[in-house]
Amino acid sequence: MDYTVVLEAAWLVHDVSDIDDAIGVAVSEAGKRLNEEEMDYVEVEVGFTDCPACGEPFDSAFVAADTALVGLVLEMDVFNAESEEHAQRIAKSDIGGALRDVPLKVVDTIETGEGDE
């Protein structure tokens, strides 16, 4: 089967003063590291967090002491996986290999069709 696997990554950015800069740097750095490994097929976007007070989503980034924690969403298509869990392991292994020391968590796995058998 073919799947789209969505991972969340916790990206640390140093020497930034505002959220927009932190997000830009995080997306750029993640994209650069993935491209160095010729993984331009992985989509990188900033994640969203729901406000605990009102429930509205906002960019998943926090800045304190000129250091930011940015939640990124990484999306990858996996073809011919044996199962949903197999697709998740493939995505985590591939992306984790390029983004060493970056915490990753599977947040969604979507079956996209029949693989070649």
N, C-alpha and C positions, 0 to 999 in steps of 0.2 A: 504494500500500500504506500501511497504518497501522503506526506503530512507537511503542514506548516507548524514549526515549533517556535514559540515566543518565550524568550528568556528575559528576566530582569537582571540588570547589573548595577552594582553599587560602585560608582566612580568617584574617586577623591581628586579634587582640584585644589592646588595651592596658589597663593598670591592672587586672589580675585577679590573684588570688593562688592560685586552685585550679582544677582541671580542670572541675569542675561549673559554676562561674561562667563560665568561658571558653566552654564548650559552650552554655550558656543565652544568653549575649550574642551569640555567633556565629549561632545559629539565629534569634534575635530580629532581629538587624540584617539578615540576609539576607532573612528574611520581610518585613520592613518595606520594604526596597528593591524587592523584587519586587511587593509590594502597591501601592507608589506608581506602578508602571508597569501596574497592573491585571493582574498575572500571578499571580493566586491559584491558577491551575491547576498551578503548579510545586510539587511536594512537596519540602520541605527536611528533611533528617535529618542527624544526625552520622554520619560514616563509621566504618569499623572497620579496624584494622590488625592483622595477625597478629604475635604475639610471636615474635621470632626464636629464642628458646630453647625454648619449649614448643609453639608453633603455635596457641595459643588466641587468639581475637580479643579486642581491647580497643578502647575509644573512641579514635578517631584525633585526639588532642589532646596537646599538649606545652606546658608552662609553664616559662619561664625569665625571670628578672629582671622579674617581673610583666607579661610579655608572652606571649601564647599563639598558637600556630599550630594551627588547628582544621581538620580535613578534613571538609568537608560533602559530602553526596550530594544531588544535585538531579535530580529525575525529572520528565520532561515527555512527554506524548503528542503525537505529530506525525501529522497526518492527510493522506492523499493525497500522500505523498512519492513521487518518481520512483524512488528507490532508498534503500538503507540509508545510503549516504554523504550523499545529499540530506537525509534526515531528521536526520542528525548535524549538518550545516551549519546547518539551520534552528534546531535546538535551541541550538547554540552561539551563533548570531547573536542570537536572541531573549533568551536568558539573559545572554549577554555584554553586550548593550546595557543591561540593567538593572543588572548588577553590574560596572560599568566597573572596570578595574584589578584584577580578581580573576582569578587564573589558573584556567583550566578545562581539563579533560581528559575526553574520552569514555571511559567505562569499560565500557559495555555498550549494546547496541542490540537490542531484542527486537521481532520482527515480530508484530503483534497482529491483523492481518487485512487483508482487501481494502478498499481505499478506494473512494470513489465515482468512477466514471469517466464 
